[in-house]
Amino acid sequence: MAPPPSVVLDGNSLSISQVVEFSRNAQKSAAIAPTAIDLLAESRSIVDRAVERGETMYGINTGFGKLANVRIDPGSLGTLQTNLIRSHAAGVGDPLPTEIVRAMMLLRANVLVRPTSGVRPALAEALVAMLNAGIVPIVPEQGSVGASGDLAPLSHLALSLMGEGTVRDPAGALRPAAVALADAGLSPFRFGPKEGLAFINGTQAQTAILALLVHDAEVLWRTAVAAAAMTLEALRGTPTPLDSRIHGARPHRGQLATAALMRRLLDGSEIRESHRENDPRVQDAYSLRCTPQVLGAVRDGVSFARQVVEVELNSSTDNPLVFPDGDILSGGNFHGQPVAQALDVLAIALTTLQALAERRVERLVNPDLSQGLPAFLTTDPGLRSGFMMVQITAASLVAESRTLCYPASIGSIPTDANQEDFVPMGMAAAFKAKRILVNGARVVAAELMCGAQGLDFLAPLRPAEGVGRLHRSVRTGAHGVATLGEDRPLGVDLERLTAGVLAGTFDPGE
């Protein structure tokens, strides 16, 4: 017997965790809830009856965008939809990664099964069948302004469903779509009235990226908090600013969560006890003392992005929408401004995260700031350069991320003969946020590398149990790196640790 589907789509309950698990595991399968099929069939009957009555309905029997005032002959309504898909498959650039395309397909199927879409159940079923067959369309990453939805990326999906364009087969080989479908026992789909427009009107490209980024950003935030705790130990800082009374007096959720996680990680530290008395310092620098406030704000920014994507995953974003009372209404739910804005907020938050981490890296390697640690964390500074370049690399990544923080969602350029005169540039926001997240993972990896080296110099004093577990994970396993003795190329170590950060190896949980 075949295993049960990993995800059952009903248009109402898809979660971020399901999207992440499904998109990153080709063995996962999807199915459509029978109740959703029944409701969709009823919705489609409303569209069919309206077509039979000859009512004028945008995109069903009219042209699109600026051409909405052109009425289409009843005998050409199927051709209208096919022409729409072919003409809008105008994306350019490198193909989107497989995990993003799989997420797009899953999200698009989930929206199509909502009864507001008015498509035949066969369309949603055909998309799910292609997904379950392991066929991944080649979707160029550039060409969407995110206004009438992600028209170009979704058109490339639809093109493959029609048996046109290029796909990757289950083995990852590039194949003509028609050949891959035939090999899987599937037939090209023929779009009927409304169906092409319903397929490509939507935010599923930018939302797919946002869903994956939110998950990864939450992992990165927890790892960054853990790295900060390790640095506090290595620099023999004070945990007093983590006192719950301080944060209860300013109870931002992210701030409370950050302080609580740091307290847990720093509980039971021998290093702390070694400098509790007679320490001449009154306060630590902001990059240590204000970590809960800064990383707390980061967490709140990520939480905002999560709230947006949780709504968007199960929302009707096509046009026009079909309602049970028989009305077919044209509106603008395809506009990607909410998603684009959330991506921009995420980009700013993740740049803040890495900028703070870089400042702590500087304190670890700088002998004027490192509270007795050797210069650049090496036993023979001068002859050896140690971690000098690690801080420089981190600084370069933060600088790049800052240049990417200019919000794309305010950068409208009117399109479609000024019919679409305010657009959100959601995919541009997505690409920037994705780059910033990876930069952030590399900077946090740099802090983990330097913090672990700092702890090595404090032995035999033992760090707190939580920090000790983190230190051991940095030193062992597939993503671990050895203590630095003789100088060696550290780019390899940084990339190994970065892979671990992105994989959640160093995630302490919340």
Backbone torsions as a table, in degrees:
resi	resn	phi	psi	omega
1	MET	NA	141.7	177.2
2	ALA	-69.8	144.1	178.0
3	PRO	-65.3	154.3	178.3
4	PRO	-63.7	153.5	-179.9
5	PRO	-62.8	147.6	179.7
6	SER	-72.0	-33.6	-177.7
7	VAL	-133.9	131.8	173.5
8	VAL	-110.8	117.2	-173.6
9	LEU	-88.7	128.1	175.5
10	ASP	-130.3	3.1	179.4
11	GLY	80.8	1.2	-173.8
12	ASN	-131.6	-18.0	-167.2
13	SER	-129.9	14.2	179.5
14	LEU	-68.1	134.8	-176.7
15	SER	-114.7	162.6	177.1
16	ILE	-60.9	-43.1	-178.6
17	SER	-62.4	-37.5	177.2
18	GLN	-65.4	-41.3	179.4
19	VAL	-61.9	-46.0	-178.3
20	VAL	-63.2	-49.4	-178.0
21	GLU	-62.4	-43.1	-177.4
22	PHE	-68.5	-46.3	-172.7
23	SER	-68.8	-26.8	-175.6
24	ARG	-100.6	8.7	179.0
25	ASN	-139.1	104.7	-175.6
26	ALA	-66.8	-12.8	-179.7
27	GLN	-82.1	-11.2	-178.8
28	LYS	-76.1	146.9	-179.7
29	SER	-125.7	162.6	-179.3
30	ALA	-126.8	158.3	174.4
31	ALA	-145.4	165.3	179.3
32	ILE	-108.0	134.0	179.2
33	ALA	-63.2	133.9	179.6
34	PRO	-55.9	-37.2	179.3
35	THR	-62.8	-36.0	178.3
36	ALA	-66.0	-38.6	177.6
37	ILE	-61.2	-43.6	-178.7
38	ASP	-63.5	-45.6	180.0
39	LEU	-65.5	-36.6	179.7
40	LEU	-67.3	-38.4	178.4
41	ALA	-62.8	-39.6	176.9
42	GLU	-64.4	-41.2	178.8
43	SER	-62.6	-41.9	-179.3
44	ARG	-64.2	-34.2	179.9
45	SER	-64.0	-31.0	176.4
46	ILE	-64.7	-42.7	178.7
47	VAL	-64.5	-46.1	-178.3
48	ASP	-60.0	-42.4	-179.8
49	ARG	-66.2	-38.7	179.2
50	ALA	-65.7	-36.8	177.0
51	VAL	-65.1	-43.2	179.7
52	GLU	-62.4	-34.4	179.0
53	ARG	-76.4	-11.6	179.0
54	GLY	78.2	20.7	178.2
55	GLU	-65.5	147.3	177.1
56	THR	-84.1	117.6	-176.9
57	MET	-133.5	127.7	-176.7
58	TYR	-55.2	130.5	173.4
59	GLY	74.3	-7.1	177.8
60	ILE	-99.0	-48.8	173.9
61	ASN	-132.7	27.1	171.5
62	THR	-130.1	169.2	171.0
63	GLY	-70.4	-175.1	-172.8
64	PHE	-116.2	151.2	176.3
65	GLY	59.3	-125.0	-180.0
66	LYS	-63.1	-19.9	-177.9
67	LEU	-95.2	18.4	-177.5
68	ALA	-64.8	-19.6	-179.5
69	ASN	-85.3	2.5	178.7
70	VAL	-93.5	117.4	-179.9
71	ARG	-83.9	136.9	-175.4
72	ILE	-103.4	137.8	178.4
73	ASP	-60.5	138.5	-178.3
74	PRO	-54.6	-31.5	-179.6
75	GLY	-74.8	-6.8	-176.0
76	SER	-114.1	12.0	-174.1
77	LEU	-67.0	-35.1	175.7
78	GLY	-68.3	-42.0	177.6
79	THR	-62.2	-37.1	177.4
80	LEU	-54.9	-45.2	-177.8
81	GLN	-70.0	-40.4	178.1
82	THR	-64.1	-43.3	178.2
83	ASN	-62.3	-37.8	178.9
84	LEU	-58.4	-47.9	-177.0
85	ILE	-65.6	-46.1	-178.6
86	ARG	-63.1	-43.5	-176.6
87	SER	-70.9	-27.9	-177.4
88	HIS	-91.9	-5.3	175.5
89	ALA	-81.4	67.0	-173.5
90	ALA	-116.5	24.8	179.3
91	GLY	-70.7	156.2	-179.8
92	VAL	-137.0	170.1	176.0
93	GLY	95.9	-173.1	-178.6
94	ASP	-67.0	152.3	177.1
95	PRO	-67.0	144.6	171.9
96	LEU	-63.8	146.7	177.2
97	PRO	-58.2	152.0	-177.7
98	THR	-55.4	-41.9	-176.8
99	GLU	-62.9	-34.4	178.5
100	ILE	-70.9	-40.9	179.6
101	VAL	-65.7	-42.3	177.4
102	ARG	-61.2	-40.6	177.6
103	ALA	-64.7	-41.8	176.6
104	MET	-57.1	-46.5	-178.0
105	MET	-62.8	-42.8	179.5
106	LEU	-64.2	-45.1	179.7
107	LEU	-64.9	-40.9	-178.7
108	ARG	-65.3	-40.9	177.6
109	ALA	-63.1	-40.2	-178.9
110	ASN	-64.0	-37.5	178.5
111	VAL	-73.6	-37.3	-179.9
112	LEU	-64.1	-31.1	-178.4
113	VAL	-80.1	-5.8	172.1
114	ARG	-68.9	138.0	-173.9
115	PRO	-65.0	-16.5	177.0
116	THR	-68.5	-15.7	-176.0
117	SER	-74.0	-32.4	177.6
118	GLY	68.5	20.8	178.1
119	VAL	-94.0	165.9	174.0
120	ARG	-69.7	142.1	176.1
121	PRO	-53.7	-28.8	-178.5
122	ALA	-60.2	-29.0	179.8
123	LEU	-68.0	-50.7	178.4
124	ALA	-60.5	-39.6	-179.5
125	GLU	-65.8	-37.8	179.2
126	ALA	-65.8	-39.8	179.2
127	LEU	-66.3	-44.0	178.4
128	VAL	-64.5	-38.3	178.9
129	ALA	-63.3	-42.6	177.9
130	MET	-63.8	-40.3	178.6
131	LEU	-63.1	-46.9	-179.1
132	ASN	-67.8	-23.7	177.5
133	ALA	-78.6	-3.7	178.9
134	GLY	78.4	19.7	178.9
135	ILE	-91.5	123.2	-175.7
136	VAL	-119.3	109.9	179.3
137	PRO	-60.3	148.6	171.7
138	ILE	-82.9	116.0	-176.4
139	VAL	-120.0	110.6	177.9
140	PRO	-60.9	145.3	-172.0
141	GLU	-81.5	-17.0	-175.5
142	GLN	-112.2	152.4	175.1
143	GLY	125.7	-0.4	-179.9
144	SER	-108.3	134.4	171.0
145	VAL	-101.6	-4.3	172.9
146	GLY	71.9	24.0	-174.1
147	ALA	-95.7	-66.2	172.3
148	SER	-82.3	36.6	-172.1
149	GLY	88.2	-172.7	178.3
150	ASP	-88.3	74.4	-169.8
151	LEU	-59.1	-50.5	-176.5
152	ALA	-66.7	-50.9	-179.9
153	PRO	-59.2	-43.3	-179.0
154	LEU	-69.6	-29.9	176.2
155	SER	-65.9	-36.2	177.1
156	HIS	-67.1	-34.5	172.0
157	LEU	-61.4	-49.8	-178.0
158	ALA	-62.6	-36.6	179.4
159	LEU	-59.4	-43.4	178.8
160	SER	-65.3	-36.6	178.1
161	LEU	-63.3	-30.0	176.7
162	MET	-78.9	-5.0	-177.9
163	GLY	86.8	20.5	179.0
164	GLU	-119.7	161.2	-179.6
165	GLY	82.5	-165.1	-173.8
166	THR	-122.1	145.0	179.6
167	VAL	-135.2	168.7	166.1
168	ARG	-100.9	133.0	178.3
169	ASP	-82.8	178.2	-177.6
170	PRO	-57.4	-24.0	177.8
171	ALA	-86.4	-3.1	179.8
172	GLY	90.1	3.2	-179.7
173	ALA	-82.6	145.9	176.9
174	LEU	-75.6	129.5	-178.5
175	ARG	-140.2	153.0	167.6
176	PRO	-61.0	139.8	-175.6
177	ALA	-57.4	-42.0	-177.5
178	ALA	-61.3	-38.2	-179.8
179	VAL	-69.0	-44.8	-179.1
180	ALA	-63.7	-40.7	177.5
181	LEU	-62.9	-44.7	-179.1
182	ALA	-62.6	-42.3	179.4
183	ASP	-61.8	-29.6	179.0
184	ALA	-88.4	2.0	-179.0
185	GLY	75.9	24.2	-178.6
186	LEU	-111.1	151.2	178.2
187	SER	-105.4	147.4	174.5
188	PRO	-58.0	142.9	-179.1
189	PHE	-90.1	142.1	177.4
190	ARG	-110.8	115.2	-176.2
191	PHE	-73.3	135.0	175.8
192	GLY	-101.2	-173.7	-179.3
193	PRO	-51.9	133.6	179.3
194	LYS	78.6	-24.0	-165.9
195	GLU	-70.8	-37.7	177.0
196	GLY	-64.2	-45.2	179.5
197	LEU	-64.7	-42.6	178.5
198	ALA	-61.4	-33.9	-178.0
199	PHE	-70.6	-41.5	-171.2
200	ILE	-98.4	-11.9	173.1
201	ASN	-81.5	105.1	-179.8
202	GLY	169.0	163.7	-175.2
203	THR	-102.1	24.2	-166.3
204	GLN	-72.2	-19.7	175.3
205	ALA	-72.7	-53.7	-179.4
206	GLN	-67.4	-33.9	179.1
207	THR	-70.0	-36.5	176.5
208	ALA	-59.4	-45.2	179.3
209	ILE	-65.5	-42.0	179.8
210	LEU	-62.5	-41.5	-179.7
211	ALA	-60.4	-46.0	178.9
212	LEU	-65.6	-40.4	-178.9
213	LEU	-66.7	-38.1	179.2
214	VAL	-61.0	-46.8	177.2
215	HIS	-58.0	-49.6	-177.2
216	ASP	-66.5	-34.9	179.1
217	ALA	-67.2	-36.1	177.7
218	GLU	-66.5	-40.4	174.3
219	VAL	-62.1	-44.5	-178.7
220	LEU	-64.0	-40.6	179.5
221	TRP	-60.7	-49.0	-179.7
222	ARG	-61.6	-38.9	179.3
223	THR	-67.6	-37.8	178.0
224	ALA	-65.3	-38.1	176.4
225	VAL	-63.4	-42.7	178.9
226	ALA	-63.9	-41.9	177.8
227	ALA	-62.1	-38.8	178.2
228	ALA	-63.3	-39.9	177.8
229	ALA	-64.2	-39.7	178.1
230	MET	-63.7	-42.3	179.2
231	THR	-64.5	-41.2	178.0
232	LEU	-57.6	-41.3	176.5
233	GLU	-65.0	-48.5	-175.8
234	ALA	-61.8	-33.0	179.2
235	LEU	-92.5	6.0	179.7
236	ARG	51.5	46.5	176.8
237	GLY	-80.7	172.8	-179.8
238	THR	-98.2	137.2	176.0
239	PRO	-85.3	3.8	-178.7
240	THR	-53.0	-41.1	179.9
241	PRO	-63.8	-5.8	178.1
242	LEU	-91.2	-2.3	-177.2
243	ASP	-53.1	132.4	-175.5
244	SER	-61.4	-26.5	179.8
245	ARG	-66.7	-35.8	178.4
246	ILE	-62.1	-45.9	-173.8
247	HIS	-80.0	-25.7	172.3
248	GLY	-66.3	-22.9	178.0
249	ALA	-80.2	-9.5	176.6
250	ARG	-145.5	73.2	-161.9
251	PRO	-83.5	54.9	168.2
252	HIS	-65.7	137.5	-173.7
253	ARG	-59.0	-45.4	-178.8
254	GLY	-64.3	-39.1	178.8
255	GLN	-63.3	-44.9	178.0
256	LEU	-60.7	-43.5	-177.9
257	ALA	-66.9	-40.9	-179.9
258	THR	-63.7	-48.3	-179.5
259	ALA	-61.7	-41.0	-179.1
260	ALA	-64.4	-42.2	179.4
261	LEU	-65.5	-41.6	179.3
262	MET	-65.6	-40.2	177.8
263	ARG	-60.2	-41.3	179.4
264	ARG	-63.8	-43.2	-177.7
265	LEU	-69.9	-25.6	-174.8
266	LEU	-100.9	5.9	-176.8
267	ASP	-72.1	131.3	174.6
268	GLY	78.6	44.6	-175.4
269	SER	-95.5	124.9	171.1
270	GLU	-68.4	-34.0	-179.8
271	ILE	-61.8	-43.2	178.3
272	ARG	-59.9	-44.7	-178.0
273	GLU	-64.9	-27.1	-177.0
274	SER	-68.7	-20.3	-178.0
275	HIS	-129.4	21.9	178.9
276	ARG	-66.3	-36.6	-178.3
277	GLU	-104.4	146.9	172.6
278	ASN	61.9	26.6	174.2
279	ASP	-86.0	120.4	-175.4
280	PRO	-70.6	-14.2	-178.0
281	ARG	-75.1	137.4	175.7
282	VAL	-92.7	-41.1	-179.0
283	GLN	-142.0	150.1	172.1
284	ASP	-84.0	164.4	176.5
285	ALA	-65.3	162.1	-176.6
286	TYR	-57.1	-36.7	-176.0
287	SER	-64.4	-17.9	173.2
288	LEU	-101.8	-49.3	-172.5
289	ARG	-69.8	-35.2	-174.2
290	CYS	-101.1	16.1	178.8
291	THR	-55.6	-43.6	179.3
292	PRO	-62.0	-36.0	-179.3
293	GLN	-70.8	-41.3	-175.9
294	VAL	-77.9	-52.6	178.9
295	LEU	-69.5	-22.7	172.7
296	GLY	-65.4	-41.9	176.4
297	ALA	-64.7	-35.5	175.3
298	VAL	-60.4	-47.2	-179.9
299	ARG	-60.7	-39.2	179.1
300	ASP	-65.7	-36.5	176.0
301	GLY	-64.3	-42.0	177.3
302	VAL	-65.3	-38.3	179.2
303	SER	-63.3	-37.3	175.7
304	PHE	-61.1	-45.5	178.9
305	ALA	-61.8	-39.0	177.8
306	ARG	-61.0	-44.9	-179.3
307	GLN	-60.1	-40.7	179.7
308	VAL	-64.4	-47.6	-175.1
309	VAL	-70.6	-31.9	177.7
310	GLU	-63.3	-35.4	175.6
311	VAL	-72.1	-44.4	-172.7
312	GLU	-67.3	-32.1	-178.1
313	LEU	-58.3	-33.0	-174.0
314	ASN	-119.8	36.4	-179.2
315	SER	-115.9	153.7	175.7
316	SER	-83.5	115.0	-176.5
317	THR	-120.6	11.9	177.0
318	ASP	-96.0	-176.5	-175.4
319	ASN	-159.4	137.2	-5.9
320	PRO	-74.9	169.0	-179.8
321	LEU	-104.6	144.3	-177.3
322	VAL	-106.5	132.0	-176.9
323	PHE	-120.4	154.0	-173.7
324	PRO	-58.9	-24.8	-179.4
325	ASP	-78.3	1.4	178.3
326	GLY	98.0	-7.4	178.8
327	ASP	-74.7	140.7	173.4
328	ILE	-121.4	107.4	-168.3
329	LEU	-113.4	133.4	177.4
330	SER	-93.0	128.8	-179.4
331	GLY	-145.4	-148.8	-174.0
332	GLY	-137.0	31.9	-179.5
333	ASN	-66.4	-11.6	177.6
334	PHE	-75.3	-11.1	-175.0
335	HIS	-68.6	128.8	-172.9
336	GLY	-89.0	13.5	-176.2
337	GLN	-55.8	-43.9	179.4
338	PRO	-59.4	-40.7	-178.3
339	VAL	-71.7	-45.3	-179.8
340	ALA	-60.6	-42.2	179.9
341	GLN	-64.7	-41.0	177.8
342	ALA	-63.6	-38.5	176.9
343	LEU	-63.3	-39.6	178.1
344	ASP	-67.2	-40.6	176.2
345	VAL	-61.9	-42.4	178.6
346	LEU	-61.4	-41.3	179.1
347	ALA	-61.2	-43.9	179.4
348	ILE	-64.5	-44.1	-178.9
349	ALA	-62.0	-43.9	-176.9
350	LEU	-73.3	-26.7	173.3
351	THR	-70.3	-38.9	175.2
352	THR	-60.9	-43.3	179.6
353	LEU	-56.7	-48.7	-175.8
354	GLN	-75.2	-30.2	177.6
355	ALA	-64.2	-40.2	177.5
356	LEU	-67.3	-40.9	179.0
357	ALA	-62.4	-39.9	179.8
358	GLU	-62.8	-36.7	178.9
359	ARG	-64.9	-34.4	177.2
360	ARG	-73.7	-35.0	173.5
361	VAL	-58.5	-43.7	178.7
362	GLU	-59.0	-42.2	-179.5
363	ARG	-66.6	-33.4	179.7
364	LEU	-69.3	-37.0	-174.4
365	VAL	-93.9	-17.6	-174.8
366	ASN	-88.3	115.5	-176.7
367	PRO	-64.5	-17.9	176.7
368	ASP	-77.8	-13.0	-174.0
369	LEU	-125.5	-8.0	-166.4
370	SER	-94.4	12.5	173.0
371	GLN	54.7	46.6	173.2
372	GLY	96.6	-6.6	174.7
373	LEU	-69.6	148.6	-179.1
374	PRO	-66.0	153.1	-178.4
375	ALA	-55.7	127.7	177.5
376	PHE	58.2	22.9	172.1
377	LEU	58.0	39.9	177.6
378	THR	-129.4	151.4	-175.0
379	THR	-77.3	-14.6	-179.0
380	ASP	-137.4	64.6	-177.7
381	PRO	-61.5	139.0	-174.8
382	GLY	110.5	-67.0	172.4
383	LEU	-65.7	-37.8	178.4
384	ARG	-113.1	146.8	178.4
385	SER	-97.2	-13.5	175.8
386	GLY	55.8	-126.0	-173.8
387	PHE	-97.5	20.4	-178.9
388	MET	-53.0	-48.7	-175.5
389	MET	-75.7	-19.8	177.6
390	VAL	-63.4	-42.4	177.2
391	GLN	-65.9	-38.4	179.5
392	ILE	-65.5	-42.4	176.3
393	THR	-60.4	-44.6	178.7
394	ALA	-60.6	-41.6	178.8
395	ALA	-62.3	-39.0	-179.5
396	SER	-67.1	-36.6	179.6
397	LEU	-68.3	-41.4	178.0
398	VAL	-63.7	-41.7	179.3
399	ALA	-61.3	-41.9	178.1
400	GLU	-63.1	-44.7	-178.8
401	SER	-61.9	-37.7	178.6
402	ARG	-62.8	-37.5	178.4
403	THR	-67.8	-24.6	-179.0
404	LEU	-86.7	-4.0	-173.6
405	CYS	-80.5	-11.1	177.4
406	TYR	-58.6	125.0	-171.6
407	PRO	-66.8	125.6	175.1
408	ALA	-71.5	-27.7	-172.1
409	SER	-71.6	-5.7	174.2
410	ILE	-106.5	7.8	-172.1
411	GLY	-100.2	44.4	-176.2
412	SER	-59.9	137.7	167.9
413	ILE	-127.4	117.3	-177.6
414	PRO	-58.4	143.8	-179.3
415	THR	-133.6	174.4	176.2
416	ASP	54.6	55.1	177.5
417	ALA	53.9	36.1	176.9
418	ASN	70.9	10.0	171.1
419	GLN	-70.8	-42.3	175.2
420	GLU	-97.5	78.7	-167.9
421	ASP	-94.5	2.9	172.3
422	PHE	-146.9	111.8	-174.2
423	VAL	-125.0	153.4	-169.1
424	PRO	-96.8	-10.1	-179.9
425	MET	54.9	46.6	-175.1
426	GLY	-64.6	-38.1	-179.5
427	MET	-69.3	-33.7	174.5
428	ALA	-62.5	-42.5	176.7
429	ALA	-61.8	-38.2	-178.8
430	ALA	-66.8	-44.7	-178.6
431	PHE	-63.0	-40.9	-179.9
432	LYS	-64.9	-45.1	-178.8
433	ALA	-63.5	-38.0	179.1
434	LYS	-63.9	-42.7	178.5
435	ARG	-65.0	-41.9	-179.2
436	ILE	-64.1	-39.8	179.2
437	LEU	-61.6	-43.7	179.3
438	VAL	-65.7	-40.3	174.5
439	ASN	-57.6	-43.5	179.7
440	GLY	-61.7	-40.8	178.0
441	ALA	-61.9	-37.4	179.7
442	ARG	-70.1	-38.3	179.1
443	VAL	-68.7	-41.3	176.4
444	VAL	-63.6	-37.4	174.9
445	ALA	-60.2	-39.6	177.6
446	ALA	-62.5	-40.2	178.5
447	GLU	-68.3	-40.6	176.6
448	LEU	-59.3	-42.8	-179.7
449	MET	-62.2	-47.2	-177.5
450	CYS	-73.5	-39.8	178.9
451	GLY	-62.1	-41.8	178.5
452	ALA	-63.9	-40.2	177.9
453	GLN	-64.3	-40.3	177.6
454	GLY	-60.9	-42.1	178.1
455	LEU	-63.6	-34.9	178.7
456	ASP	-58.3	-37.6	-178.7
457	PHE	-73.5	-17.1	-179.1
458	LEU	-91.6	-6.3	178.3
459	ALA	-59.5	144.8	14.8
460	PRO	-89.5	6.0	175.5
461	LEU	-59.6	135.5	-178.3
462	ARG	-98.6	135.1	176.2
463	PRO	-73.8	176.3	173.8
464	ALA	-57.7	156.8	-175.5
465	GLU	-58.8	-45.2	-179.1
466	GLY	-63.8	-42.8	177.6
467	VAL	-68.0	-35.2	177.8
468	GLY	-62.3	-40.9	177.1
469	ARG	-62.2	-41.7	178.4
470	LEU	-63.0	-43.4	179.8
471	HIS	-59.9	-43.2	179.5
472	ARG	-64.7	-37.1	-180.0
473	SER	-69.6	-30.0	176.2
474	VAL	-70.5	-29.0	-176.0
475	ARG	-93.7	-10.0	-174.4
476	THR	-132.2	170.4	173.1
477	GLY	81.5	-179.0	-174.8
478	ALA	-63.3	-27.9	-178.2
479	HIS	-105.0	8.4	-177.5
480	GLY	-84.8	160.8	177.8
481	VAL	-133.0	152.3	-177.9
482	ALA	-80.8	157.5	171.8
483	THR	-56.5	141.7	-179.9
484	LEU	-83.8	121.1	171.3
485	GLY	-109.3	-95.1	171.9
486	GLU	-63.2	147.0	176.2
487	ASP	-57.4	141.5	175.9
488	ARG	-147.1	162.4	177.1
489	PRO	-63.7	118.2	-173.5
490	LEU	-93.0	-7.4	176.9
491	GLY	-60.4	-37.7	179.0
492	VAL	-63.5	-44.3	179.2
493	ASP	-63.2	-42.2	179.6
494	LEU	-60.9	-42.8	-178.8
495	GLU	-68.9	-35.3	177.5
496	ARG	-65.3	-45.2	178.0
497	LEU	-65.7	-38.1	178.8
498	THR	-61.0	-43.0	177.0
499	ALA	-58.9	-37.8	177.2
500	GLY	-68.1	-39.4	176.7
501	VAL	-60.5	-47.1	-178.3
502	LEU	-67.8	-30.4	-179.4
503	ALA	-82.9	-7.9	-179.0
504	GLY	84.5	14.6	-178.8
505	THR	-59.5	-35.5	-174.5
506	PHE	-104.1	10.2	-179.3
507	ASP	-71.7	118.6	-178.1
508	PRO	-82.8	-2.6	-171.6
509	GLY	76.4	168.2	-176.5
510	GLU	-109.5	NA	NA
